[in-house]
Amino acid sequence: MKRVIVEYAKLTKDILDMLVEKYPDGYDYEDIISFKNSKGQTVKAVEVKTADTNYLVKISDRLENAMEEYADDEEFFEDNDDFDANLPDEDDEA
């Protein structure tokens, strides 16, 4: 099983769906995983799993707000340019 670290800007709609489903009322202290990255920095994340992947989603104020907004309005993801998946491709801009 592979482990993928995901930061806020790299969230996909599928990962956000899993986060809101697993943590409908937000995550608690005991849900947080702490680990050292390759640079020796401490990273805090919450985990969601698929059949073949463990996603470790880095915690931030923006993540908490996104989960709350998305739970209330599923179009929040599509209407938000904070996520790289919603930015136009360079080929589309030409």
PDB file of N, CA, C and O in Angstrom:
ATOM      1  N   MET A   1       0.849  -1.171   0.000  1.00  0.00           N
ATOM      2  CA  MET A   1       0.000   0.000   0.000  1.00  0.00           C
ATOM      3  C   MET A   1       0.901   1.241   0.000  1.00  0.00           C
ATOM      4  O   MET A   1       1.849   1.330   0.780  1.00  0.00           O
ATOM      5  N   LYS A   2       0.596   2.184  -0.872  1.00  0.00           N
ATOM      6  CA  LYS A   2       1.438   3.375  -0.917  1.00  0.00           C
ATOM      7  C   LYS A   2       0.872   4.469  -0.018  1.00  0.00           C
ATOM      8  O   LYS A   2      -0.327   4.521   0.255  1.00  0.00           O
ATOM      9  N   ARG A   3       1.774   5.343   0.435  1.00  0.00           N
ATOM     10  CA  ARG A   3       1.391   6.479   1.269  1.00  0.00           C
ATOM     11  C   ARG A   3       1.679   7.751   0.494  1.00  0.00           C
ATOM     12  O   ARG A   3       2.770   7.922  -0.050  1.00  0.00           O
ATOM     13  N   VAL A   4       0.705   8.639   0.446  1.00  0.00           N
ATOM     14  CA  VAL A   4       0.834   9.882  -0.295  1.00  0.00           C
ATOM     15  C   VAL A   4       0.566  11.039   0.657  1.00  0.00           C
ATOM     16  O   VAL A   4      -0.462  11.076   1.333  1.00  0.00           O
ATOM     17  N   ILE A   5       1.494  11.976   0.703  1.00  0.00           N
ATOM     18  CA  ILE A   5       1.311  13.182   1.504  1.00  0.00           C
ATOM     19  C   ILE A   5       0.691  14.239   0.603  1.00  0.00           C
ATOM     20  O   ILE A   5       1.195  14.519  -0.485  1.00  0.00           O
ATOM     21  N   VAL A   6      -0.406  14.821   1.069  1.00  0.00           N
ATOM     22  CA  VAL A   6      -1.150  15.786   0.263  1.00  0.00           C
ATOM     23  C   VAL A   6      -1.248  17.099   1.034  1.00  0.00           C
ATOM     24  O   VAL A   6      -1.668  17.118   2.191  1.00  0.00           O
ATOM     25  N   GLU A   7      -0.859  18.191   0.388  1.00  0.00           N
ATOM     26  CA  GLU A   7      -1.053  19.492   1.015  1.00  0.00           C
ATOM     27  C   GLU A   7      -2.334  20.114   0.475  1.00  0.00           C
ATOM     28  O   GLU A   7      -2.900  19.636  -0.508  1.00  0.00           O
ATOM     29  N   TYR A   8      -2.777  21.161   1.112  1.00  0.00           N
ATOM     30  CA  TYR A   8      -4.066  21.779   0.812  1.00  0.00           C
ATOM     31  C   TYR A   8      -4.273  22.036  -0.676  1.00  0.00           C
ATOM     32  O   TYR A   8      -5.311  21.660  -1.221  1.00  0.00           O
ATOM     33  N   ALA A   9      -3.329  22.657  -1.335  1.00  0.00           N
ATOM     34  CA  ALA A   9      -3.489  23.041  -2.738  1.00  0.00           C
ATOM     35  C   ALA A   9      -3.610  21.833  -3.667  1.00  0.00           C
ATOM     36  O   ALA A   9      -4.119  21.960  -4.781  1.00  0.00           O
ATOM     37  N   LYS A  10      -3.152  20.670  -3.223  1.00  0.00           N
ATOM     38  CA  LYS A  10      -3.179  19.460  -4.052  1.00  0.00           C
ATOM     39  C   LYS A  10      -4.392  18.578  -3.780  1.00  0.00           C
ATOM     40  O   LYS A  10      -4.501  17.491  -4.348  1.00  0.00           O
ATOM     41  N   LEU A  11      -5.307  19.027  -2.920  1.00  0.00           N
ATOM     42  CA  LEU A  11      -6.504  18.237  -2.645  1.00  0.00           C
ATOM     43  C   LEU A  11      -7.316  18.027  -3.914  1.00  0.00           C
ATOM     44  O   LEU A  11      -7.422  18.913  -4.762  1.00  0.00           O
ATOM     45  N   THR A  12      -7.880  16.839  -4.022  1.00  0.00           N
ATOM     46  CA  THR A  12      -8.820  16.564  -5.107  1.00  0.00           C
ATOM     47  C   THR A  12     -10.215  16.464  -4.502  1.00  0.00           C
ATOM     48  O   THR A  12     -10.372  16.375  -3.284  1.00  0.00           O
ATOM     49  N   LYS A  13     -11.207  16.479  -5.354  1.00  0.00           N
ATOM     50  CA  LYS A  13     -12.585  16.347  -4.873  1.00  0.00           C
ATOM     51  C   LYS A  13     -12.767  15.006  -4.164  1.00  0.00           C
ATOM     52  O   LYS A  13     -13.455  14.933  -3.146  1.00  0.00           O
ATOM     53  N   ASP A  14     -12.155  13.946  -4.694  1.00  0.00           N
ATOM     54  CA  ASP A  14     -12.280  12.614  -4.080  1.00  0.00           C
ATOM     55  C   ASP A  14     -11.692  12.586  -2.668  1.00  0.00           C
ATOM     56  O   ASP A  14     -12.294  12.028  -1.750  1.00  0.00           O
ATOM     57  N   ILE A  15     -10.511  13.191  -2.500  1.00  0.00           N
ATOM     58  CA  ILE A  15      -9.884  13.215  -1.167  1.00  0.00           C
ATOM     59  C   ILE A  15     -10.716  14.061  -0.217  1.00  0.00           C
ATOM     60  O   ILE A  15     -10.896  13.691   0.943  1.00  0.00           O
ATOM     61  N   LEU A  16     -11.224  15.192  -0.692  1.00  0.00           N
ATOM     62  CA  LEU A  16     -12.065  16.041   0.151  1.00  0.00           C
ATOM     63  C   LEU A  16     -13.343  15.300   0.538  1.00  0.00           C
ATOM     64  O   LEU A  16     -13.805  15.424   1.673  1.00  0.00           O
ATOM     65  N   ASP A  17     -13.921  14.533  -0.385  1.00  0.00           N
ATOM     66  CA  ASP A  17     -15.095  13.703  -0.066  1.00  0.00           C
ATOM     67  C   ASP A  17     -14.774  12.726   1.062  1.00  0.00           C
ATOM     68  O   ASP A  17     -15.552  12.583   2.006  1.00  0.00           O
ATOM     69  N   MET A  18     -13.628  12.054   0.961  1.00  0.00           N
ATOM     70  CA  MET A  18     -13.242  11.078   1.987  1.00  0.00           C
ATOM     71  C   MET A  18     -13.020  11.756   3.338  1.00  0.00           C
ATOM     72  O   MET A  18     -13.414  11.224   4.376  1.00  0.00           O
ATOM     73  N   LEU A  19     -12.390  12.929   3.323  1.00  0.00           N
ATOM     74  CA  LEU A  19     -12.150  13.664   4.575  1.00  0.00           C
ATOM     75  C   LEU A  19     -13.458  14.028   5.259  1.00  0.00           C
ATOM     76  O   LEU A  19     -13.618  13.815   6.461  1.00  0.00           O
ATOM     77  N   VAL A  20     -14.397  14.579   4.487  1.00  0.00           N
ATOM     78  CA  VAL A  20     -15.676  15.010   5.065  1.00  0.00           C
ATOM     79  C   VAL A  20     -16.476  13.803   5.536  1.00  0.00           C
ATOM     80  O   VAL A  20     -17.174  13.879   6.547  1.00  0.00           O
ATOM     81  N   GLU A  21     -16.382  12.692   4.812  1.00  0.00           N
ATOM     82  CA  GLU A  21     -17.087  11.478   5.229  1.00  0.00           C
ATOM     83  C   GLU A  21     -16.497  10.909   6.525  1.00  0.00           C
ATOM     84  O   GLU A  21     -17.235  10.522   7.431  1.00  0.00           O
ATOM     85  N   LYS A  22     -15.164  10.861   6.606  1.00  0.00           N
ATOM     86  CA  LYS A  22     -14.513  10.285   7.782  1.00  0.00           C
ATOM     87  C   LYS A  22     -14.587  11.210   8.991  1.00  0.00           C
ATOM     88  O   LYS A  22     -14.716  10.743  10.123  1.00  0.00           O
ATOM     89  N   TYR A  23     -14.506  12.513   8.760  1.00  0.00           N
ATOM     90  CA  TYR A  23     -14.498  13.503   9.843  1.00  0.00           C
ATOM     91  C   TYR A  23     -15.633  14.513   9.643  1.00  0.00           C
ATOM     92  O   TYR A  23     -15.361  15.692   9.414  1.00  0.00           O
ATOM     93  N   PRO A  24     -16.900  14.079   9.722  1.00  0.00           N
ATOM     94  CA  PRO A  24     -18.022  14.996   9.441  1.00  0.00           C
ATOM     95  C   PRO A  24     -18.108  16.177  10.418  1.00  0.00           C
ATOM     96  O   PRO A  24     -18.631  17.236  10.071  1.00  0.00           O
ATOM     97  N   ASP A  25     -17.601  15.991  11.621  1.00  0.00           N
ATOM     98  CA  ASP A  25     -17.620  17.072  12.609  1.00  0.00           C
ATOM     99  C   ASP A  25     -16.226  17.660  12.815  1.00  0.00           C
ATOM    100  O   ASP A  25     -15.971  18.325  13.818  1.00  0.00           O
ATOM    101  N   GLY A  26     -15.331  17.415  11.867  1.00  0.00           N
ATOM    102  CA  GLY A  26     -13.954  17.865  11.998  1.00  0.00           C
ATOM    103  C   GLY A  26     -13.132  16.803  12.698  1.00  0.00           C
ATOM    104  O   GLY A  26     -13.684  15.856  13.258  1.00  0.00           O
ATOM    105  N   TYR A  27     -11.838  16.950  12.672  1.00  0.00           N
ATOM    106  CA  TYR A  27     -10.960  15.972  13.304  1.00  0.00           C
ATOM    107  C   TYR A  27     -10.569  16.434  14.696  1.00  0.00           C
ATOM    108  O   TYR A  27     -10.571  17.629  14.991  1.00  0.00           O
ATOM    109  N   ASP A  28     -10.232  15.472  15.548  1.00  0.00           N
ATOM    110  CA  ASP A  28      -9.815  15.741  16.924  1.00  0.00           C
ATOM    111  C   ASP A  28      -8.318  15.522  17.064  1.00  0.00           C
ATOM    112  O   ASP A  28      -7.661  15.027  16.148  1.00  0.00           O
ATOM    113  N   TYR A  29      -7.794  15.893  18.206  1.00  0.00           N
ATOM    114  CA  TYR A  29      -6.376  15.740  18.497  1.00  0.00           C
ATOM    115  C   TYR A  29      -5.903  14.308  18.265  1.00  0.00           C
ATOM    116  O   TYR A  29      -4.818  14.092  17.723  1.00  0.00           O
ATOM    117  N   GLU A  30      -6.715  13.325  18.674  1.00  0.00           N
ATOM    118  CA  GLU A  30      -6.296  11.929  18.535  1.00  0.00           C
ATOM    119  C   GLU A  30      -6.320  11.435  17.085  1.00  0.00           C
ATOM    120  O   GLU A  30      -5.791  10.360  16.801  1.00  0.00           O
ATOM    121  N   ASP A  31      -6.917  12.191  16.168  1.00  0.00           N
ATOM    122  CA  ASP A  31      -6.928  11.834  14.751  1.00  0.00           C
ATOM    123  C   ASP A  31      -5.659  12.291  14.028  1.00  0.00           C
ATOM    124  O   ASP A  31      -5.400  11.871  12.900  1.00  0.00           O
ATOM    125  N   ILE A  32      -4.876  13.143  14.671  1.00  0.00           N
ATOM    126  CA  ILE A  32      -3.713  13.758  14.030  1.00  0.00           C
ATOM    127  C   ILE A  32      -2.494  12.843  14.121  1.00  0.00           C
ATOM    128  O   ILE A  32      -2.175  12.314  15.186  1.00  0.00           O
ATOM    129  N   ILE A  33      -1.825  12.671  12.995  1.00  0.00           N
ATOM    130  CA  ILE A  33      -0.596  11.890  12.903  1.00  0.00           C
ATOM    131  C   ILE A  33       0.558  12.870  12.742  1.00  0.00           C
ATOM    132  O   ILE A  33       0.497  13.765  11.899  1.00  0.00           O
ATOM    133  N   SER A  34       1.604  12.711  13.539  1.00  0.00           N
ATOM    134  CA  SER A  34       2.801  13.546  13.418  1.00  0.00           C
ATOM    135  C   SER A  34       3.949  12.690  12.912  1.00  0.00           C
ATOM    136  O   SER A  34       4.125  11.554  13.352  1.00  0.00           O
ATOM    137  N   PHE A  35       4.732  13.238  11.984  1.00  0.00           N
ATOM    138  CA  PHE A  35       5.891  12.524  11.466  1.00  0.00           C
ATOM    139  C   PHE A  35       6.914  13.532  10.953  1.00  0.00           C
ATOM    140  O   PHE A  35       6.607  14.708  10.757  1.00  0.00           O
ATOM    141  N   LYS A  36       8.121  13.053  10.743  1.00  0.00           N
ATOM    142  CA  LYS A  36       9.196  13.896  10.203  1.00  0.00           C
ATOM    143  C   LYS A  36       9.268  13.668   8.699  1.00  0.00           C
ATOM    144  O   LYS A  36       9.256  12.530   8.231  1.00  0.00           O
ATOM    145  N   ASN A  37       9.343  14.771   7.943  1.00  0.00           N
ATOM    146  CA  ASN A  37       9.506  14.634   6.502  1.00  0.00           C
ATOM    147  C   ASN A  37      10.983  14.459   6.159  1.00  0.00           C
ATOM    148  O   ASN A  37      11.824  14.371   7.053  1.00  0.00           O
ATOM    149  N   SER A  38      11.294  14.410   4.880  1.00  0.00           N
ATOM    150  CA  SER A  38      12.673  14.165   4.453  1.00  0.00           C
ATOM    151  C   SER A  38      13.622  15.300   4.839  1.00  0.00           C
ATOM    152  O   SER A  38      14.838  15.112   4.852  1.00  0.00           O
ATOM    153  N   LYS A  39      13.076  16.468   5.150  1.00  0.00           N
ATOM    154  CA  LYS A  39      13.888  17.616   5.574  1.00  0.00           C
ATOM    155  C   LYS A  39      14.037  17.685   7.092  1.00  0.00           C
ATOM    156  O   LYS A  39      14.659  18.607   7.619  1.00  0.00           O
ATOM    157  N   GLY A  40      13.463  16.700   7.795  1.00  0.00           N
ATOM    158  CA  GLY A  40      13.548  16.668   9.243  1.00  0.00           C
ATOM    159  C   GLY A  40      12.525  17.557   9.938  1.00  0.00           C
ATOM    160  O   GLY A  40      12.597  17.751  11.152  1.00  0.00           O
ATOM    161  N   GLN A  41      11.577  18.095   9.185  1.00  0.00           N
ATOM    162  CA  GLN A  41      10.533  18.957   9.758  1.00  0.00           C
ATOM    163  C   GLN A  41       9.373  18.090  10.247  1.00  0.00           C
ATOM    164  O   GLN A  41       9.038  17.080   9.628  1.00  0.00           O
ATOM    165  N   THR A  42       8.771  18.491  11.354  1.00  0.00           N
ATOM    166  CA  THR A  42       7.597  17.784  11.856  1.00  0.00           C
ATOM    167  C   THR A  42       6.375  18.205  11.046  1.00  0.00           C
ATOM    168  O   THR A  42       6.105  19.392  10.863  1.00  0.00           O
ATOM    169  N   VAL A  43       5.652  17.209  10.573  1.00  0.00           N
ATOM    170  CA  VAL A  43       4.442  17.439   9.785  1.00  0.00           C
ATOM    171  C   VAL A  43       3.282  16.819  10.541  1.00  0.00           C
ATOM    172  O   VAL A  43       3.407  15.724  11.090  1.00  0.00           O
ATOM    173  N   LYS A  44       2.153  17.515  10.570  1.00  0.00           N
ATOM    174  CA  LYS A  44       0.937  16.988  11.185  1.00  0.00           C
ATOM    175  C   LYS A  44      -0.087  16.799  10.080  1.00  0.00           C
ATOM    176  O   LYS A  44      -0.275  17.668   9.229  1.00  0.00           O
ATOM    177  N   ALA A  45      -0.751  15.637  10.108  1.00  0.00           N
ATOM    178  CA  ALA A  45      -1.693  15.303   9.049  1.00  0.00           C
ATOM    179  C   ALA A  45      -2.820  14.436   9.601  1.00  0.00           C
ATOM    180  O   ALA A  45      -2.721  13.886  10.698  1.00  0.00           O
ATOM    181  N   VAL A  46      -3.879  14.326   8.826  1.00  0.00           N
ATOM    182  CA  VAL A  46      -4.949  13.371   9.105  1.00  0.00           C
ATOM    183  C   VAL A  46      -4.940  12.361   7.968  1.00  0.00           C
ATOM    184  O   VAL A  46      -4.524  12.670   6.852  1.00  0.00           O
ATOM    185  N   GLU A  47      -5.398  11.163   8.259  1.00  0.00           N
ATOM    186  CA  GLU A  47      -5.297  10.066   7.305  1.00  0.00           C
ATOM    187  C   GLU A  47      -6.659   9.675   6.767  1.00  0.00           C
ATOM    188  O   GLU A  47      -7.637   9.593   7.510  1.00  0.00           O
ATOM    189  N   VAL A  48      -6.709   9.433   5.463  1.00  0.00           N
ATOM    190  CA  VAL A  48      -7.856   8.792   4.819  1.00  0.00           C
ATOM    191  C   VAL A  48      -7.292   7.715   3.904  1.00  0.00           C
ATOM    192  O   VAL A  48      -6.198   7.860   3.359  1.00  0.00           O
ATOM    193  N   LYS A  49      -8.052   6.632   3.739  1.00  0.00           N
ATOM    194  CA  LYS A  49      -7.544   5.477   3.000  1.00  0.00           C
ATOM    195  C   LYS A  49      -8.481   5.078   1.876  1.00  0.00           C
ATOM    196  O   LYS A  49      -9.702   5.208   1.967  1.00  0.00           O
ATOM    197  N   THR A  50      -7.856   4.583   0.803  1.00  0.00           N
ATOM    198  CA  THR A  50      -8.580   3.870  -0.239  1.00  0.00           C
ATOM    199  C   THR A  50      -8.061   2.440  -0.199  1.00  0.00           C
ATOM    200  O   THR A  50      -7.258   2.098   0.669  1.00  0.00           O
ATOM    201  N   ALA A  51      -8.502   1.614  -1.112  1.00  0.00           N
ATOM    202  CA  ALA A  51      -8.074   0.215  -1.116  1.00  0.00           C
ATOM    203  C   ALA A  51      -6.567   0.066  -1.299  1.00  0.00           C
ATOM    204  O   ALA A  51      -5.971  -0.880  -0.784  1.00  0.00           O
ATOM    205  N   ASP A  52      -5.944   0.997  -2.032  1.00  0.00           N
ATOM    206  CA  ASP A  52      -4.524   0.848  -2.320  1.00  0.00           C
ATOM    207  C   ASP A  52      -3.640   2.005  -1.856  1.00  0.00           C
ATOM    208  O   ASP A  52      -2.424   1.961  -2.041  1.00  0.00           O
ATOM    209  N   THR A  53      -4.236   3.040  -1.255  1.00  0.00           N
ATOM    210  CA  THR A  53      -3.448   4.221  -0.891  1.00  0.00           C
ATOM    211  C   THR A  53      -3.871   4.788   0.460  1.00  0.00           C
ATOM    212  O   THR A  53      -5.061   4.900   0.754  1.00  0.00           O
ATOM    213  N   ASN A  54      -2.880   5.144   1.279  1.00  0.00           N
ATOM    214  CA  ASN A  54      -3.111   5.917   2.499  1.00  0.00           C
ATOM    215  C   ASN A  54      -2.743   7.359   2.178  1.00  0.00           C
ATOM    216  O   ASN A  54      -1.598   7.643   1.829  1.00  0.00           O
ATOM    217  N   TYR A  55      -3.700   8.266   2.291  1.00  0.00           N
ATOM    218  CA  TYR A  55      -3.433   9.680   2.074  1.00  0.00           C
ATOM    219  C   TYR A  55      -3.217  10.346   3.427  1.00  0.00           C
ATOM    220  O   TYR A  55      -4.052  10.221   4.323  1.00  0.00           O
ATOM    221  N   LEU A  56      -2.111  11.047   3.574  1.00  0.00           N
ATOM    222  CA  LEU A  56      -1.839  11.850   4.750  1.00  0.00           C
ATOM    223  C   LEU A  56      -2.011  13.297   4.315  1.00  0.00           C
ATOM    224  O   LEU A  56      -1.187  13.837   3.577  1.00  0.00           O
ATOM    225  N   VAL A  57      -3.089  13.919   4.780  1.00  0.00           N
ATOM    226  CA  VAL A  57      -3.423  15.277   4.365  1.00  0.00           C
ATOM    227  C   VAL A  57      -2.911  16.239   5.427  1.00  0.00           C
ATOM    228  O   VAL A  57      -3.334  16.202   6.582  1.00  0.00           O
ATOM    229  N   LYS A  58      -1.987  17.103   5.006  1.00  0.00           N
ATOM    230  CA  LYS A  58      -1.388  18.055   5.943  1.00  0.00           C
ATOM    231  C   LYS A  58      -2.459  18.963   6.527  1.00  0.00           C
ATOM    232  O   LYS A  58      -3.351  19.441   5.826  1.00  0.00           O
ATOM    233  N   ILE A  59      -2.344  19.185   7.829  1.00  0.00           N
ATOM    234  CA  ILE A  59      -3.302  20.019   8.543  1.00  0.00           C
ATOM    235  C   ILE A  59      -2.944  21.491   8.376  1.00  0.00           C
ATOM    236  O   ILE A  59      -1.779  21.883   8.447  1.00  0.00           O
ATOM    237  N   SER A  60      -3.978  22.288   8.154  1.00  0.00           N
ATOM    238  CA  SER A  60      -3.815  23.739   8.104  1.00  0.00           C
ATOM    239  C   SER A  60      -5.178  24.367   8.386  1.00  0.00           C
ATOM    240  O   SER A  60      -6.207  23.697   8.314  1.00  0.00           O
ATOM    241  N   ASP A  61      -5.173  25.642   8.704  1.00  0.00           N
ATOM    242  CA  ASP A  61      -6.440  26.349   8.901  1.00  0.00           C
ATOM    243  C   ASP A  61      -7.263  26.307   7.624  1.00  0.00           C
ATOM    244  O   ASP A  61      -8.488  26.192   7.667  1.00  0.00           O
ATOM    245  N   ARG A  62      -6.588  26.402   6.494  1.00  0.00           N
ATOM    246  CA  ARG A  62      -7.294  26.372   5.211  1.00  0.00           C
ATOM    247  C   ARG A  62      -7.973  25.021   4.992  1.00  0.00           C
ATOM    248  O   ARG A  62      -9.060  24.971   4.415  1.00  0.00           O
ATOM    249  N   LEU A  63      -7.359  23.930   5.439  1.00  0.00           N
ATOM    250  CA  LEU A  63      -7.979  22.606   5.310  1.00  0.00           C
ATOM    251  C   LEU A  63      -9.255  22.549   6.134  1.00  0.00           C
ATOM    252  O   LEU A  63     -10.290  22.104   5.638  1.00  0.00           O
ATOM    253  N   GLU A  64      -9.198  22.990   7.374  1.00  0.00           N
ATOM    254  CA  GLU A  64     -10.389  22.968   8.230  1.00  0.00           C
ATOM    255  C   GLU A  64     -11.519  23.771   7.608  1.00  0.00           C
ATOM    256  O   GLU A  64     -12.659  23.311   7.566  1.00  0.00           O
ATOM    257  N   ASN A  65     -11.211  24.964   7.128  1.00  0.00           N
ATOM    258  CA  ASN A  65     -12.233  25.806   6.501  1.00  0.00           C
ATOM    259  C   ASN A  65     -12.794  25.143   5.251  1.00  0.00           C
ATOM    260  O   ASN A  65     -14.003  25.188   5.022  1.00  0.00           O
ATOM    261  N   ALA A  66     -11.940  24.531   4.441  1.00  0.00           N
ATOM    262  CA  ALA A  66     -12.392  23.868   3.221  1.00  0.00           C
ATOM    263  C   ALA A  66     -13.331  22.718   3.539  1.00  0.00           C
ATOM    264  O   ALA A  66     -14.342  22.539   2.860  1.00  0.00           O
ATOM    265  N   MET A  67     -13.008  21.933   4.570  1.00  0.00           N
ATOM    266  CA  MET A  67     -13.876  20.815   4.949  1.00  0.00           C
ATOM    267  C   MET A  67     -15.240  21.325   5.380  1.00  0.00           C
ATOM    268  O   MET A  67     -16.262  20.747   5.008  1.00  0.00           O
ATOM    269  N   GLU A  68     -15.269  22.402   6.160  1.00  0.00           N
ATOM    270  CA  GLU A  68     -16.542  22.967   6.613  1.00  0.00           C
ATOM    271  C   GLU A  68     -17.347  23.511   5.437  1.00  0.00           C
ATOM    272  O   GLU A  68     -18.542  23.238   5.317  1.00  0.00           O
ATOM    273  N   GLU A  69     -16.698  24.272   4.578  1.00  0.00           N
ATOM    274  CA  GLU A  69     -17.387  24.858   3.421  1.00  0.00           C
ATOM    275  C   GLU A  69     -17.901  23.770   2.483  1.00  0.00           C
ATOM    276  O   GLU A  69     -19.028  23.854   1.995  1.00  0.00           O
ATOM    277  N   TYR A  70     -17.083  22.750   2.229  1.00  0.00           N
ATOM    278  CA  TYR A  70     -17.456  21.678   1.318  1.00  0.00           C
ATOM    279  C   TYR A  70     -18.610  20.857   1.876  1.00  0.00           C
ATOM    280  O   TYR A  70     -19.476  20.417   1.120  1.00  0.00           O
ATOM    281  N   ALA A  71     -18.635  20.645   3.182  1.00  0.00           N
ATOM    282  CA  ALA A  71     -19.737  19.898   3.798  1.00  0.00           C
ATOM    283  C   ALA A  71     -21.061  20.632   3.602  1.00  0.00           C
ATOM    284  O   ALA A  71     -22.112  20.004   3.471  1.00  0.00           O
ATOM    285  N   ASP A  72     -21.006  21.967   3.583  1.00  0.00           N
ATOM    286  CA  ASP A  72     -22.212  22.771   3.406  1.00  0.00           C
ATOM    287  C   ASP A  72     -22.571  22.990   1.939  1.00  0.00           C
ATOM    288  O   ASP A  72     -23.747  23.125   1.600  1.00  0.00           O
ATOM    289  N   ASP A  73     -21.553  23.026   1.065  1.00  0.00           N
ATOM    290  CA  ASP A  73     -21.786  23.358  -0.336  1.00  0.00           C
ATOM    291  C   ASP A  73     -20.796  22.591  -1.203  1.00  0.00           C
ATOM    292  O   ASP A  73     -19.625  22.962  -1.284  1.00  0.00           O
ATOM    293  N   GLU A  74     -21.260  21.516  -1.855  1.00  0.00           N
ATOM    294  CA  GLU A  74     -20.359  20.672  -2.628  1.00  0.00           C
ATOM    295  C   GLU A  74     -19.767  21.373  -3.842  1.00  0.00           C
ATOM    296  O   GLU A  74     -18.777  20.894  -4.395  1.00  0.00           O
ATOM    297  N   GLU A  75     -20.340  22.487  -4.270  1.00  0.00           N
ATOM    298  CA  GLU A  75     -19.769  23.241  -5.386  1.00  0.00           C
ATOM    299  C   GLU A  75     -18.574  24.080  -4.938  1.00  0.00           C
ATOM    300  O   GLU A  75     -17.891  24.682  -5.767  1.00  0.00           O
ATOM    301  N   PHE A  76     -18.321  24.119  -3.628  1.00  0.00           N
ATOM    302  CA  PHE A  76     -17.182  24.858  -3.088  1.00  0.00           C
ATOM    303  C   PHE A  76     -15.886  24.448  -3.777  1.00  0.00           C
ATOM    304  O   PHE A  76     -15.058  25.303  -4.091  1.00  0.00           O
ATOM    305  N   PHE A  77     -15.699  23.147  -4.017  1.00  0.00           N
ATOM    306  CA  PHE A  77     -14.450  22.666  -4.620  1.00  0.00           C
ATOM    307  C   PHE A  77     -14.302  23.193  -6.044  1.00  0.00           C
ATOM    308  O   PHE A  77     -13.244  23.704  -6.409  1.00  0.00           O
ATOM    309  N   GLU A  78     -15.365  23.070  -6.855  1.00  0.00           N
ATOM    310  CA  GLU A  78     -15.281  23.492  -8.248  1.00  0.00           C
ATOM    311  C   GLU A  78     -15.093  24.999  -8.390  1.00  0.00           C
ATOM    312  O   GLU A  78     -14.471  25.459  -9.348  1.00  0.00           O
ATOM    313  N   ASP A  79     -15.623  25.763  -7.451  1.00  0.00           N
ATOM    314  CA  ASP A  79     -15.571  27.221  -7.534  1.00  0.00           C
ATOM    315  C   ASP A  79     -14.341  27.824  -6.870  1.00  0.00           C
ATOM    316  O   ASP A  79     -14.239  29.047  -6.774  1.00  0.00           O
ATOM    317  N   ASN A  80     -13.408  27.002  -6.411  1.00  0.00           N
ATOM    318  CA  ASN A  80     -12.294  27.499  -5.610  1.00  0.00           C
ATOM    319  C   ASN A  80     -10.970  27.332  -6.344  1.00  0.00           C
ATOM    320  O   ASN A  80     -10.547  26.207  -6.611  1.00  0.00           O
ATOM    321  N   ASP A  81     -10.314  28.437  -6.671  1.00  0.00           N
ATOM    322  CA  ASP A  81      -9.033  28.400  -7.378  1.00  0.00           C
ATOM    323  C   ASP A  81      -7.856  28.094  -6.454  1.00  0.00           C
ATOM    324  O   ASP A  81      -6.714  28.067  -6.913  1.00  0.00           O
ATOM    325  N   ASP A  82      -8.105  27.862  -5.161  1.00  0.00           N
ATOM    326  CA  ASP A  82      -7.028  27.484  -4.240  1.00  0.00           C
ATOM    327  C   ASP A  82      -6.472  26.103  -4.577  1.00  0.00           C
ATOM    328  O   ASP A  82      -5.328  25.794  -4.244  1.00  0.00           O
ATOM    329  N   PHE A  83      -7.274  25.282  -5.230  1.00  0.00           N
ATOM    330  CA  PHE A  83      -6.871  23.914  -5.533  1.00  0.00           C
ATOM    331  C   PHE A  83      -6.235  23.847  -6.911  1.00  0.00           C
ATOM    332  O   PHE A  83      -6.811  24.330  -7.886  1.00  0.00           O
ATOM    333  N   ASP A  84      -5.055  23.252  -6.998  1.00  0.00           N
ATOM    334  CA  ASP A  84      -4.339  23.143  -8.267  1.00  0.00           C
ATOM    335  C   ASP A  84      -5.179  22.475  -9.346  1.00  0.00           C
ATOM    336  O   ASP A  84      -5.046  22.808 -10.524  1.00  0.00           O
ATOM    337  N   ALA A  85      -6.038  21.541  -8.965  1.00  0.00           N
ATOM    338  CA  ALA A  85      -6.863  20.829  -9.936  1.00  0.00           C
ATOM    339  C   ALA A  85      -7.823  21.762 -10.656  1.00  0.00           C
ATOM    340  O   ALA A  85      -8.301  21.427 -11.740  1.00  0.00           O
ATOM    341  N   ASN A  86      -8.114  22.918 -10.084  1.00  0.00           N
ATOM    342  CA  ASN A  86      -9.050  23.860 -10.691  1.00  0.00           C
ATOM    343  C   ASN A  86      -8.367  24.944 -11.506  1.00  0.00           C
ATOM    344  O   ASN A  86      -9.042  25.757 -12.137  1.00  0.00           O
ATOM    345  N   LEU A  87      -7.048  24.971 -11.506  1.00  0.00           N
ATOM    346  CA  LEU A  87      -6.339  25.980 -12.280  1.00  0.00           C
ATOM    347  C   LEU A  87      -6.314  25.566 -13.742  1.00  0.00           C
ATOM    348  O   LEU A  87      -6.176  24.379 -14.041  1.00  0.00           O
ATOM    349  N   PRO A  88      -6.444  26.518 -14.659  1.00  0.00           N
ATOM    350  CA  PRO A  88      -6.422  26.156 -16.082  1.00  0.00           C
ATOM    351  C   PRO A  88      -5.049  25.612 -16.462  1.00  0.00           C
ATOM    352  O   PRO A  88      -4.025  26.058 -15.945  1.00  0.00           O
ATOM    353  N   ASP A  89      -5.046  24.653 -17.362  1.00  0.00           N
ATOM    354  CA  ASP A  89      -3.802  24.133 -17.899  1.00  0.00           C
ATOM    355  C   ASP A  89      -3.149  25.215 -18.743  1.00  0.00           C
ATOM    356  O   ASP A  89      -3.830  26.051 -19.335  1.00  0.00           O
ATOM    357  N   GLU A  90      -1.832  25.192 -18.792  1.00  0.00           N
ATOM    358  CA  GLU A  90      -1.123  26.179 -19.608  1.00  0.00           C
ATOM    359  C   GLU A  90      -1.524  26.080 -21.059  1.00  0.00           C
ATOM    360  O   GLU A  90      -1.543  27.089 -21.765  1.00  0.00           O
ATOM    361  N   ASP A  91      -1.847  24.875 -21.522  1.00  0.00           N
ATOM    362  CA  ASP A  91      -2.269  24.673 -22.917  1.00  0.00           C
ATOM    363  C   ASP A  91      -3.601  25.359 -23.184  1.00  0.00           C
ATOM    364  O   ASP A  91      -3.834  25.837 -24.295  1.00  0.00           O
ATOM    365  N   ASP A  92      -4.496  25.417 -22.167  1.00  0.00           N
ATOM    366  CA  ASP A  92      -5.801  26.042 -22.318  1.00  0.00           C
ATOM    367  C   ASP A  92      -5.718  27.546 -22.410  1.00  0.00           C
ATOM    368  O   ASP A  92      -6.612  28.187 -22.964  1.00  0.00           O
ATOM    369  N   GLU A  93      -4.637  28.128 -21.863  1.00  0.00           N
ATOM    370  CA  GLU A  93      -4.519  29.586 -21.831  1.00  0.00           C
ATOM    371  C   GLU A  93      -4.004  30.151 -23.143  1.00  0.00           C
ATOM    372  O   GLU A  93      -4.144  31.351 -23.379  1.00  0.00           O
ATOM    373  N   ALA A  94      -3.422  29.345 -23.995  1.00  0.00           N
ATOM    374  CA  ALA A  94      -2.820  29.831 -25.243  1.00  0.00           C
ATOM    375  C   ALA A  94      -3.848  30.212 -26.266  1.00  0.00           C
ATOM    376  O   ALA A  94      -3.496  30.638 -27.366  1.00  0.00           O
TER     377      ALA A  94
END
